[in-house]
Amino acid sequence: MLKNLADIDTDDVTEMFLTSLANLYDPHSSYFSPRVSRISVFQMRLSLVGIGALLGFEDNECVVKELIPGGPLIWASNCIPMTRSSP
């Protein structure tokens, strides 16, 4: 967050205004300025880890189509491909 008034620039003001406006319509929405967007995308690329499975839907159920080699789910003994899981 901003530490003092001297740290505020036009992008910060725009971000605060558009986030407030977006929250009026959807409380889970926010606006990222270009600078904040680049930072958050960079951080997500560094820390995003999937479950290690290719998922799909069949008959309104989530299905594990295949396990990804090296993924975390490959070590789970109770998960095999084509396992169904209700949403």
MMTF fields as JSON, N, C-alpha, C and O atoms, coordinates in Angstrom:
{
  "mmtfVersion": "1.0.0",
  "mmtfProducer": "UNKNOWN",
  "numBonds": 347,
  "numAtoms": 348,
  "numGroups": 87,
  "numChains": 1,
  "numModels": 1,
  "chainsPerModel": [1],
  "groupsPerChain": [87],
  "chainIdList": ["A"],
  "bondAtomList": [4, 2, 8, 6, 12, 10, 16, 14, 20, 18, 24, 22, 28, 26, 32, 30, 36, 34, 40, 38, 44, 42, 48, 46, 52, 50, 56, 54, 60, 58, 64, 62, 68, 66, 72, 70, 76, 74, 80, 78, 84, 82, 88, 86, 92, 90, 96, 94, 100, 98, 104, 102, 108, 106, 112, 110, 116, 114, 120, 118, 124, 122, 128, 126, 132, 130, 136, 134, 140, 138, 144, 142, 148, 146, 152, 150, 156, 154, 160, 158, 164, 162, 168, 166, 172, 170, 176, 174, 180, 178, 184, 182, 188, 186, 192, 190, 196, 194, 200, 198, 204, 202, 208, 206, 212, 210, 216, 214, 220, 218, 224, 222, 228, 226, 232, 230, 236, 234, 240, 238, 244, 242, 248, 246, 252, 250, 256, 254, 260, 258, 264, 262, 268, 266, 272, 270, 276, 274, 280, 278, 284, 282, 288, 286, 292, 290, 296, 294, 300, 298, 304, 302, 308, 306, 312, 310, 316, 314, 320, 318, 324, 322, 328, 326, 332, 330, 336, 334, 340, 338, 344, 342],
  "bondOrderList": [1, 1, 1, 1, 1, 1, 1, 1, 1, 1, 1, 1, 1, 1, 1, 1, 1, 1, 1, 1, 1, 1, 1, 1, 1, 1, 1, 1, 1, 1, 1, 1, 1, 1, 1, 1, 1, 1, 1, 1, 1, 1, 1, 1, 1, 1, 1, 1, 1, 1, 1, 1, 1, 1, 1, 1, 1, 1, 1, 1, 1, 1, 1, 1, 1, 1, 1, 1, 1, 1, 1, 1, 1, 1, 1, 1, 1, 1, 1, 1, 1, 1, 1, 1, 1, 1],
  "groupList": [{"groupName": "MET", "atomNameList": ["N", "CA", "C", "O"], "elementList": ["N", "C", "C", "O"], "formalChargeList": [0, 0, 0, 0], "bondAtomList": [1, 0, 2, 1, 3, 2], "bondOrderList": [1, 1, 2], "singleLetterCode": "M", "chemCompType": "L-PEPTIDE LINKING"}, {"groupName": "LEU", "atomNameList": ["N", "CA", "C", "O"], "elementList": ["N", "C", "C", "O"], "formalChargeList": [0, 0, 0, 0], "bondAtomList": [1, 0, 2, 1, 3, 2], "bondOrderList": [1, 1, 2], "singleLetterCode": "L", "chemCompType": "L-PEPTIDE LINKING"}, {"groupName": "LYS", "atomNameList": ["N", "CA", "C", "O"], "elementList": ["N", "C", "C", "O"], "formalChargeList": [0, 0, 0, 0], "bondAtomList": [1, 0, 2, 1, 3, 2], "bondOrderList": [1, 1, 2], "singleLetterCode": "K", "chemCompType": "L-PEPTIDE LINKING"}, {"groupName": "ASN", "atomNameList": ["N", "CA", "C", "O"], "elementList": ["N", "C", "C", "O"], "formalChargeList": [0, 0, 0, 0], "bondAtomList": [1, 0, 2, 1, 3, 2], "bondOrderList": [1, 1, 2], "singleLetterCode": "N", "chemCompType": "L-PEPTIDE LINKING"}, {"groupName": "ALA", "atomNameList": ["N", "CA", "C", "O"], "elementList": ["N", "C", "C", "O"], "formalChargeList": [0, 0, 0, 0], "bondAtomList": [1, 0, 2, 1, 3, 2], "bondOrderList": [1, 1, 2], "singleLetterCode": "A", "chemCompType": "L-PEPTIDE LINKING"}, {"groupName": "ASP", "atomNameList": ["N", "CA", "C", "O"], "elementList": ["N", "C", "C", "O"], "formalChargeList": [0, 0, 0, 0], "bondAtomList": [1, 0, 2, 1, 3, 2], "bondOrderList": [1, 1, 2], "singleLetterCode": "D", "chemCompType": "L-PEPTIDE LINKING"}, {"groupName": "ILE", "atomNameList": ["N", "CA", "C", "O"], "elementList": ["N", "C", "C", "O"], "formalChargeList": [0, 0, 0, 0], "bondAtomList": [1, 0, 2, 1, 3, 2], "bondOrderList": [1, 1, 2], "singleLetterCode": "I", "chemCompType": "L-PEPTIDE LINKING"}, {"groupName": "THR", "atomNameList": ["N", "CA", "C", "O"], "elementList": ["N", "C", "C", "O"], "formalChargeList": [0, 0, 0, 0], "bondAtomList": [1, 0, 2, 1, 3, 2], "bondOrderList": [1, 1, 2], "singleLetterCode": "T", "chemCompType": "L-PEPTIDE LINKING"}, {"groupName": "VAL", "atomNameList": ["N", "CA", "C", "O"], "elementList": ["N", "C", "C", "O"], "formalChargeList": [0, 0, 0, 0], "bondAtomList": [1, 0, 2, 1, 3, 2], "bondOrderList": [1, 1, 2], "singleLetterCode": "V", "chemCompType": "L-PEPTIDE LINKING"}, {"groupName": "GLU", "atomNameList": ["N", "CA", "C", "O"], "elementList": ["N", "C", "C", "O"], "formalChargeList": [0, 0, 0, 0], "bondAtomList": [1, 0, 2, 1, 3, 2], "bondOrderList": [1, 1, 2], "singleLetterCode": "E", "chemCompType": "L-PEPTIDE LINKING"}, {"groupName": "PHE", "atomNameList": ["N", "CA", "C", "O"], "elementList": ["N", "C", "C", "O"], "formalChargeList": [0, 0, 0, 0], "bondAtomList": [1, 0, 2, 1, 3, 2], "bondOrderList": [1, 1, 2], "singleLetterCode": "F", "chemCompType": "L-PEPTIDE LINKING"}, {"groupName": "SER", "atomNameList": ["N", "CA", "C", "O"], "elementList": ["N", "C", "C", "O"], "formalChargeList": [0, 0, 0, 0], "bondAtomList": [1, 0, 2, 1, 3, 2], "bondOrderList": [1, 1, 2], "singleLetterCode": "S", "chemCompType": "L-PEPTIDE LINKING"}, {"groupName": "TYR", "atomNameList": ["N", "CA", "C", "O"], "elementList": ["N", "C", "C", "O"], "formalChargeList": [0, 0, 0, 0], "bondAtomList": [1, 0, 2, 1, 3, 2], "bondOrderList": [1, 1, 2], "singleLetterCode": "Y", "chemCompType": "L-PEPTIDE LINKING"}, {"groupName": "PRO", "atomNameList": ["N", "CA", "C", "O"], "elementList": ["N", "C", "C", "O"], "formalChargeList": [0, 0, 0, 0], "bondAtomList": [1, 0, 2, 1, 3, 2], "bondOrderList": [1, 1, 2], "singleLetterCode": "P", "chemCompType": "L-PEPTIDE LINKING"}, {"groupName": "HIS", "atomNameList": ["N", "CA", "C", "O"], "elementList": ["N", "C", "C", "O"], "formalChargeList": [0, 0, 0, 0], "bondAtomList": [1, 0, 2, 1, 3, 2], "bondOrderList": [1, 1, 2], "singleLetterCode": "H", "chemCompType": "L-PEPTIDE LINKING"}, {"groupName": "ARG", "atomNameList": ["N", "CA", "C", "O"], "elementList": ["N", "C", "C", "O"], "formalChargeList": [0, 0, 0, 0], "bondAtomList": [1, 0, 2, 1, 3, 2], "bondOrderList": [1, 1, 2], "singleLetterCode": "R", "chemCompType": "L-PEPTIDE LINKING"}, {"groupName": "GLN", "atomNameList": ["N", "CA", "C", "O"], "elementList": ["N", "C", "C", "O"], "formalChargeList": [0, 0, 0, 0], "bondAtomList": [1, 0, 2, 1, 3, 2], "bondOrderList": [1, 1, 2], "singleLetterCode": "Q", "chemCompType": "L-PEPTIDE LINKING"}, {"groupName": "GLY", "atomNameList": ["N", "CA", "C", "O"], "elementList": ["N", "C", "C", "O"], "formalChargeList": [0, 0, 0, 0], "bondAtomList": [1, 0, 2, 1, 3, 2], "bondOrderList": [1, 1, 2], "singleLetterCode": "G", "chemCompType": "PEPTIDE LINKING"}, {"groupName": "CYS", "atomNameList": ["N", "CA", "C", "O"], "elementList": ["N", "C", "C", "O"], "formalChargeList": [0, 0, 0, 0], "bondAtomList": [1, 0, 2, 1, 3, 2], "bondOrderList": [1, 1, 2], "singleLetterCode": "C", "chemCompType": "L-PEPTIDE LINKING"}, {"groupName": "TRP", "atomNameList": ["N", "CA", "C", "O"], "elementList": ["N", "C", "C", "O"], "formalChargeList": [0, 0, 0, 0], "bondAtomList": [1, 0, 2, 1, 3, 2], "bondOrderList": [1, 1, 2], "singleLetterCode": "W", "chemCompType": "L-PEPTIDE LINKING"}],
  "groupTypeList": [0, 1, 2, 3, 1, 4, 5, 6, 5, 7, 5, 5, 8, 7, 9, 0, 10, 1, 7, 11, 1, 4, 3, 1, 12, 5, 13, 14, 11, 11, 12, 10, 11, 13, 15, 8, 11, 15, 6, 11, 8, 10, 16, 0, 15, 1, 11, 1, 8, 17, 6, 17, 4, 1, 1, 17, 10, 9, 5, 3, 9, 18, 8, 8, 2, 9, 1, 6, 13, 17, 17, 13, 1, 6, 19, 4, 11, 3, 18, 6, 13, 0, 7, 15, 11, 11, 13],
  "groupIdList": [1, 2, 3, 4, 5, 6, 7, 8, 9, 10, 11, 12, 13, 14, 15, 16, 17, 18, 19, 20, 21, 22, 23, 24, 25, 26, 27, 28, 29, 30, 31, 32, 33, 34, 35, 36, 37, 38, 39, 40, 41, 42, 43, 44, 45, 46, 47, 48, 49, 50, 51, 52, 53, 54, 55, 56, 57, 58, 59, 60, 61, 62, 63, 64, 65, 66, 67, 68, 69, 70, 71, 72, 73, 74, 75, 76, 77, 78, 79, 80, 81, 82, 83, 84, 85, 86, 87],
  "secStructList": [7, 7, 7, 1, 4, 4, 4, 7, 7, 2, 2, 2, 2, 2, 2, 2, 2, 2, 2, 2, 2, 2, 2, 2, 2, 7, 6, 6, 7, 7, 7, 7, 7, 2, 2, 2, 2, 2, 2, 2, 2, 2, 2, 2, 2, 2, 2, 7, 7, 7, 7, 1, 3, 3, 3, 3, 3, 3, 6, 6, 3, 3, 3, 3, 3, 3, 3, 7, 6, 6, 1, 4, 4, 4, 4, 7, 6, 6, 7, 7, 6, 6, 7, 3, 3, 7, 7],
  "xCoordList": [0.838, 0.0, 0.878, 2.078, 0.292, 1.032, 1.431, 0.639, 2.671, 3.17, 2.91, 2.66, 2.964, 2.661, 2.122, 2.12, 1.676, 1.041, 1.976, 1.516, 3.267, 4.222, 4.349, 4.821, 3.929, 4.009, 2.867, 2.935, 1.828, 0.653, 0.921, 1.354, 0.658, 0.737, -0.61, -1.544, -0.709, -2.0, -2.48, -3.684, -1.564, -1.968, -2.593, -3.553, -2.051, -2.6, -4.003, -4.891, -4.197, -5.517, -6.522, -7.649, -6.112, -6.985, -7.339, -8.495, -6.352, -6.599, -7.58, -8.487, -7.408, -8.317, -9.739, -10.701, -9.869, -11.19, -11.892, -13.051, -11.183, -11.809, -12.09, -13.061, -11.263, -11.538, -12.788, -13.625, -12.922, -14.13, -15.37, -16.407, -15.266, -16.383, -16.74, -17.918, -15.743, -15.993, -16.628, -17.477, -16.226, -16.781, -18.254, -18.966, -18.72, -20.15, -20.99, -22.093, -20.455, -21.2, -20.887, -21.757, -19.67, -19.257, -18.194, -17.086, -18.509, -17.566, -16.271, -15.326, -16.214, -15.015, -14.162, -13.208, -14.493, -13.757, -12.834, -13.1, -11.76, -10.861, -10.139, -10.09, -9.584, -8.842, -7.37, -6.998, -6.533, -5.096, -4.513, -4.785, -3.719, -3.005, -2.001, -1.681, -1.504, -0.55, 0.661, 1.13, 1.157, 2.305, 1.962, 2.717, 0.832, 0.411, 0.07, 0.329, -0.503, -0.835, 0.424, 0.454, 1.458, 2.714, 3.314, 3.813, 3.267, 3.826, 3.037, 3.635, 1.714, 0.909, 1.03, 1.071, 1.087, 1.262, 2.621, 2.733, 3.639, 4.975, 4.975, 5.559, 4.329, 4.286, 3.487, 3.855, 2.401, 1.614, 2.41, 2.297, 3.196, 4.007, 5.047, 5.417, 5.512, 6.52, 5.917, 6.593, 4.657, 4.12, 2.946, 2.493, 2.452, 1.288, 1.683, 2.494, 1.106, 1.353, 0.007, -0.867, -0.168, -1.417, -1.418, -0.462, -2.498, -2.588, -1.898, -1.714, -1.522, -0.824, -1.752, -1.439, -2.894, -3.854, -4.553, -4.778, -4.888, -5.706, -7.146, -7.517, -7.962, -9.344, -10.298, -9.982, -11.451, -12.497, -13.851, -13.924, -14.927, -16.273, -17.005, -16.994, -17.634, -18.495, -19.724, -19.609, -20.89, -22.159, -22.213, -22.646, -21.771, -21.793, -20.923, -21.192, -19.908, -18.966, -17.542, -17.22, -16.704, -15.297, -14.596, -14.747, -13.823, -13.141, -11.647, -11.254, -10.811, -9.367, -9.067, -9.129, -8.74, -8.495, -7.133, -7.011, -6.098, -4.768, -3.936, -4.198, -2.946, -2.029, -0.821, -0.322, -0.357, 0.789, 2.066, 2.186, 3.01, 4.261, 4.976, 5.125, 5.408, 6.103, 5.183, 5.657, 3.88, 2.926, 2.673, 2.976, 2.122, 1.886, 0.921, 1.061, -0.048, -1.064, -0.528, -1.132, 0.577, 1.135, 1.541, 1.604, 1.817, 2.24, 1.059, 1.246, -0.144, -1.327, -1.762, -2.068, -1.79, -2.119, -3.609, -4.001, -4.445, -5.89, -6.48, -7.701, -5.662, -6.171, -5.654, -4.448, -6.585, -6.23, -6.994, -8.052, -6.49, -7.205, -8.629, -8.899, -9.518, -10.936, -11.699, -12.786, -11.131, -11.842, -12.86, -12.541, -14.062, -15.104, -15.186, -14.994, -15.476, -15.654, -16.801, -16.735, -17.855, -19.028, -18.683, -17.959, -19.205, -18.928, -19.626, -19.494],
  "yCoordList": [-1.182, 0.0, 1.238, 1.158, 2.355, 3.614, 4.077, 4.014, 4.544, 4.965, 6.439, 6.816, 7.258, 8.677, 9.304, 8.685, 10.513, 11.209, 11.406, 11.474, 11.499, 11.697, 10.474, 10.581, 9.3, 8.08, 7.934, 7.078, 8.74, 8.609, 9.25, 10.399, 8.497, 9.068, 8.867, 8.334, 9.285, 9.218, 7.787, 7.533, 6.849, 5.446, 4.921, 4.152, 5.335, 4.902, 5.456, 4.748, 6.721, 7.343, 6.662, 6.374, 6.407, 5.72, 4.332, 3.916, 3.612, 2.272, 2.299, 1.47, 3.238, 3.335, 3.666, 3.088, 4.593, 4.994, 3.849, 3.544, 3.215, 2.155, 0.907, 0.197, 0.632, -0.483, -0.192, -1.074, 1.038, 1.411, 1.303, 0.809, 1.758, 1.673, 0.213, -0.146, -0.615, -2.026, -2.728, -3.602, -2.354, -2.972, -2.628, -3.367, -1.529, -1.201, -2.24, -2.574, -2.75, -3.704, -5.153, -6.02, -5.409, -6.771, -6.684, -6.218, -7.125, -6.969, -7.766, -7.558, -8.666, -9.472, -8.974, -9.643, -7.809, -7.26, -6.144, -5.448, -5.995, -4.873, -4.524, -5.325, -3.329, -2.87, -2.84, -2.316, -3.402, -3.338, -2.349, -2.422, -1.43, -0.532, -1.373, -2.49, -0.852, -1.64, -2.109, -3.234, -1.256, -1.617, -2.759, -3.725, -2.651, -3.678, -4.969, -6.06, -4.851, -6.034, -6.806, -8.032, -6.104, -6.774, -7.482, -8.601, -6.838, -7.426, -8.67, -9.695, -8.598, -9.738, -10.911, -12.062, -10.649, -11.724, -12.383, -13.607, -11.592, -12.132, -13.008, -14.091, -12.562, -13.329, -14.623, -15.654, -14.58, -15.789, -16.824, -18.021, -16.391, -17.327, -18.017, -19.164, -17.322, -17.91, -18.891, -19.825, -18.694, -19.48, -20.383, -21.162, -20.303, -21.092, -22.55, -22.854, -23.431, -24.86, -25.534, -25.359, -26.293, -27.005, -28.297, -28.601, -29.054, -30.308, -31.439, -32.529, -31.179, -32.207, -33.171, -34.352, -32.663, -33.528, -32.746, -31.541, -33.449, -32.878, -33.216, -34.389, -32.189, -32.39, -32.177, -31.475, -32.785, -32.618, -32.81, -33.154, -32.594, -32.777, -33.811, -33.762, -34.736, -35.723, -35.906, -36.17, -35.767, -35.906, -35.003, -35.428, -33.757, -32.745, -33.125, -32.685, -33.92, -34.309, -34.027, -34.157, -33.64, -33.414, -34.761, -35.608, -34.955, -36.229, -35.967, -35.051, -36.764, -36.713, -37.521, -38.75, -36.82, -37.5, -38.188, -39.334, -37.476, -38.072, -37.329, -36.165, -38.002, -37.402, -36.852, -37.479, -35.688, -35.038, -35.542, -35.447, -36.071, -36.545, -35.408, -34.308, -35.682, -34.694, -33.808, -33.016, -33.921, -33.115, -33.69, -34.859, -32.89, -33.351, -34.523, -35.366, -34.59, -35.639, -37.019, -38.036, -37.058, -38.342, -39.183, -40.41, -38.514, -39.222, -39.678, -40.431, -39.239, -39.638, -41.032, -41.244, -41.96, -43.336, -43.551, -44.544, -42.629, -42.824, -42.144, -42.124, -41.596, -40.929, -41.644, -41.783, -42.088, -42.724, -42.013, -41.439, -42.034, -41.383, -41.932, -43.097, -41.063, -41.299, -41.444, -42.021, -40.922, -40.878, -39.743, -38.647, -39.993, -38.975, -38.284, -38.897, -36.988, -36.201, -35.253, -34.432, -35.329, -34.469, -33.053, -32.854, -32.049, -30.649, -30.239, -29.096],
  "zCoordList": [0.0, 0.0, 0.0, 0.262, -0.288, -0.347, 1.043, 1.984, 1.164, 2.473, 2.753, 3.898, 1.742, 1.954, 0.678, -0.387, 0.803, -0.311, -1.499, -2.639, -1.255, -2.343, -3.237, -4.369, -2.739, -3.529, -4.526, -5.408, -4.411, -5.272, -6.629, -6.707, -7.699, -9.039, -9.735, -9.137, -10.978, -11.667, -11.862, -11.825, -12.07, -12.207, -10.915, -10.957, -9.767, -8.479, -8.264, -7.788, -8.616, -8.465, -9.393, -8.99, -10.63, -11.586, -11.079, -11.16, -10.558, -10.042, -8.87, -8.808, -7.944, -6.795, -7.236, -6.729, -8.175, -8.646, -9.377, -9.094, -10.322, -11.108, -10.271, -10.535, -9.278, -8.371, -7.551, -7.366, -7.057, -6.312, -7.19, -6.747, -8.424, -9.356, -9.661, -9.674, -9.901, -10.188, -8.991, -9.167, -7.78, -6.581, -6.377, -5.698, -6.947, -6.874, -7.596, -7.164, -8.704, -9.528, -9.174, -9.261, -8.782, -8.43, -7.346, -7.61, -6.124, -5.011, -5.169, -4.407, -6.137, -6.332, -7.492, -7.89, -8.035, -9.165, -8.712, -7.732, -9.438, -9.18, -10.474, -11.408, -10.516, -11.679, -11.309, -10.258, -12.17, -11.975, -12.958, -14.156, -12.46, -13.357, -14.143, -13.736, -15.258, -16.041, -15.216, -15.388, -14.333, -13.504, -12.546, -12.437, -11.855, -10.914, -11.653, -11.147, -12.833, -13.632, -14.01, -13.899, -14.453, -14.802, -13.594, -13.713, -12.436, -11.218, -10.817, -10.49, -10.836, -10.399, -11.374, -10.938, -12.676, -13.654, -13.451, -13.519, -13.205, -12.954, -11.71, -11.722, -10.636, -9.397, -9.574, -9.01, -10.349, -10.568, -11.355, -11.089, -12.299, -13.078, -12.203, -12.455, -11.183, -10.306, -9.307, -8.877, -8.933, -7.829, -8.2, -7.361, -9.405, -9.77, -10.001, -10.875, -9.216, -9.358, -9.498, -8.649, -10.545, -10.735, -9.938, -9.225, -10.064, -9.33, -10.08, -9.54, -11.312, -12.077, -12.778, -12.933, -13.2, -13.887, -14.987, -14.872, -16.045, -17.103, -16.76, -16.706, -16.525, -16.105, -17.275, -18.235, -17.177, -18.167, -17.512, -16.332, -18.259, -17.743, -18.584, -19.814, -17.898, -18.555, -17.686, -16.489, -18.277, -17.55, -16.322, -15.251, -16.482, -15.424, -14.218, -13.1, -14.434, -13.39, -13.856, -15.037, -12.91, -13.2, -13.288, -12.408, -14.362, -14.591, -14.754, -15.478, -14.086, -14.281, -15.535, -15.522, -16.622, -17.905, -17.907, -18.339, -17.418, -17.333, -16.302, -15.998, -15.776, -14.815, -15.561, -16.495, -15.149, -15.775, -15.092, -13.87, -15.856, -15.25, -14.507, -15.039, -13.296, -12.488, -11.675, -10.86, -11.874, -11.121, -9.738, -9.496, -8.818, -7.455, -7.36, -6.474, -8.252, -8.159, -8.552, -8.212, -9.249, -9.674, -8.461, -8.544, -7.332, -6.121, -5.271, -4.317, -5.596, -4.826, -5.271, -6.445, -4.357, -4.717, -4.953, -5.567, -4.472, -4.607, -5.836, -5.991, -6.7, -7.902, -9.136, -9.341, -9.941, -11.206, -12.317, -12.057, -13.54, -14.636, -14.77, -14.475, -15.22, -15.423, -14.107, -14.079, -13.02, -11.74, -11.792, -12.254, -11.331, -11.345, -9.994, -8.943, -10.052, -8.842, -9.068, -9.982, -8.274, -8.437, -8.015, -7.039, -8.756, -8.398, -7.117, -6.681]
}
